[in-house]
Amino acid sequence: MSLAIDCVLIDCNDLQRMSEFWRSALNLEHVWTGPSGGYLLIDESGTTRLGLMPSDEEKRGRNRVHLDLRPDNQEAEIQRLEELGAARIDIGQRNVPWVVMADPEGNEFCVLRSR
């Protein structure tokens, strides 16, 4: 028996805005709209799958799960993500090599240092 993560889902108040952000941030394509109105975004190779689900509930508190993104150039990607609508945030991190950011609806993610 094998088990693999097929897709990560994010609840969204503004589905269109969040779709624009994550499609641009991760170079994804909107490939399907589900029966509940959610969007499935996939990269060209089919290995990254992100689901965006409509929600009326506002985000409260810190995420229990977040994405760690590994860029080729950390500073360039942080600047690009900020231009797309992300913001650097402080969740109490100290002197760490990654940058904690939030998407347009406040969901945290980290931009790791370049390899």
Backbone hydrogen bonds, N-H to C=O, Kabsch-Sander energy under -0.5 kcal/mol:
donor,donor_aa,acceptor,acceptor_aa,energy
6,D,4,A,-0.5
8,V,49,R,-1.8
10,I,51,G,-2.6
12,C,53,M,-3.3
15,L,13,N,-0.7
18,M,14,D,-2.5
19,S,15,L,-2.3
20,E,16,Q,-2.4
21,F,17,R,-2.3
22,W,18,M,-2.7
23,R,19,S,-2.5
24,S,20,E,-2.0
25,A,21,F,-3.1
26,L,22,W,-2.2
27,N,23,R,-0.9
28,L,23,R,-1.6
29,E,42,I,-2.6
31,V,29,E,-0.8
31,V,40,L,-2.6
32,W,40,L,-1.1
34,G,32,W,-0.5
34,G,38,G,-2.9
37,G,34,G,-1.8
39,Y,52,L,-2.5
40,L,32,W,-2.5
41,L,39,Y,-0.5
41,L,50,L,-3.0
42,I,29,E,-2.3
43,D,48,T,-1.8
46,G,43,D,-1.1
49,R,47,T,-0.6
50,L,41,L,-2.9
51,G,8,V,-3.2
52,L,39,Y,-2.7
53,M,10,I,-2.7
53,M,51,G,-0.5
55,S,12,C,-2.6
67,L,108,E,-0.6
69,L,67,L,-0.5
69,L,110,C,-3.4
77,E,73,N,-2.3
78,I,74,Q,-2.5
79,Q,75,E,-2.2
80,R,76,A,-2.2
81,L,77,E,-2.9
82,E,78,I,-2.3
83,E,79,Q,-2.0
84,L,80,R,-1.3
85,G,81,L,-0.6
85,G,82,E,-1.0
86,A,81,L,-2.7
87,A,102,A,-1.9
89,I,100,V,-2.5
91,I,89,I,-0.6
96,V,94,R,-1.5
99,V,111,V,-2.1
101,M,109,F,-3.3
102,A,87,A,-2.2
103,D,107,N,-2.2
106,G,103,D,-2.4
109,F,101,M,-2.4
110,C,67,L,-2.7
111,V,99,V,-2.7
112,L,69,L,-3.0
112,L,110,C,-0.7
115,R,71,P,-0.6
